Amino acid sequence: MHALLFVLFLAAGVQEAARPIPGQKQFIVIDDSFRFVPGSWASYKIVEKAKQEDYSMQIAILEHLVKKGKPLAWMEISVEMPGQPGVVTRMLVEETPQGPGELVEVIVQVAGYSPFRVPKKYYRDPKNREVGGVQTAVAKQRLNRCSVDCGGQTVAAWELEAEATDGTPLRAVVSEEVPPIGVCFAENADVTMRLTAWGSGAKTAIHGAPRSFTLWILEQLANGLTKQEK
């Protein structure tokens, strides 16, 4: 078994110069607990220990499809951070036994702005890659079978210990009854992550037709000039 730290590029806000502010937010994925169940969603409270800051994150599986014989899924991550506009990242990912695999397409929408497609160089070119890096931690052992309260419902779960590639320990409580990622609680040296709600019937939180990144930038510049003229 492996635990994956799925590091997600987020346009965490928009500067006056009309370019997204890059930021890295991570959530912990346990490979044999991840389930690509269309419509499933789960919400988490995540605390960054160094900054003592917390934010909420919702993860959803929207749709399953097959392209060129490869199983793919549209998944979506919505992040709400205090004092900043909400950000939705929609990703078309390869379905693998370990969870999300290769990124095929990425769309981002910052609250109050049009959605845009992230250029492929940011998640395919090793020199420029800023999206979807995956760090792997190896689960050392399952400790106890238990029943836990996950988002207001009691589910059967496992407590486990894992270790990142740099030797940093990770602990988690996971349940296959809680799709899509199966995590009830997880903690590593950087973050703690706790499930707050989960369910089915997930729908996209992206509104409007996605622009190319270049067109999106031009639109924000034009909007900025219009506001200055007023």
C-alpha positions, 0 to 999 in steps of 0.5 A, a space after each residue: 500500500 502507498 499513501 500519496 500526497 497529491 500536490 495541487 496547483 491553485 490559482 489562489 487569487 488574482 493580482 492587479 496585474 491580472 495573473 494568478 497567484 500560484 500556491 501549493 495545497 496538498 491532500 493525502 490520498 491512500 491508494 487502496 482506499 481511493 474509489 472513482 465513484 461518479 457523483 461522490 464528494 467529500 469535504 475536509 478541514 485542512 490545517 497547515 501547521 507552520 502557518 497555523 492556518 486552516 482552509 476547507 477543501 471539497 473533492 468530487 468525482 464528476 464523470 467517468 469516460 474512456 479515451 483511446 482505451 484509457 479510463 479517465 475521470 473528471 474530478 474537481 477540488 474546491 478550496 475556500 481560504 479565509 480572506 481569499 476568493 474561492 478556487 475550483 480546480 477541475 481535472 481530467 485524470 487517468 484512473 489507476 489502482 493507486 488513485 489519480 494518475 496522469 493529468 490530461 486537462 486542467 481547468 481553474 476558476 477563481 470566484 468572480 472570474 471566468 474559468 480558464 484552461 491551464 496550459 499543458 506545460 504547467 503539468 506535462 513539461 518537467 521543467 515547468 511543471 506546477 500542477 499535480 506533482 505526486 509525492 509518495 509515502 509507504 504505509 508501514 502497517 495497519 494498526 487497528 480495525 475500528 468504527 469512527 464518526 466520519 462526517 456524522 456517520 459511523 463507518 468501519 475504518 482502519 488506523 494506519 501508519 505510513 512514512 514519506 520518502 524523506 522518512 517523515 511519518 504519516 498517520 491516517 484513519 481510512 474507510 472504503 465506505 467514504 468515497 472518493 478518497 477514503 480518508 477520515 483523518 490524516 496527518 503528516 509533518 505539514 498538515 492535518 486533514 479531517 473529514 467534515 461531510 460526504 455524500 453523492 450527487 456531486 455536480 461541477 462548481 465551474 460556471 461558464 465556458 473555459 477560456 484559453 489562459 492567454 484570452 483569460 489574461 487579456 480579459 483581466 487586463 481589459 477589465 482592469 483598464 476599464 476600471 481605471 478609466 472610471 
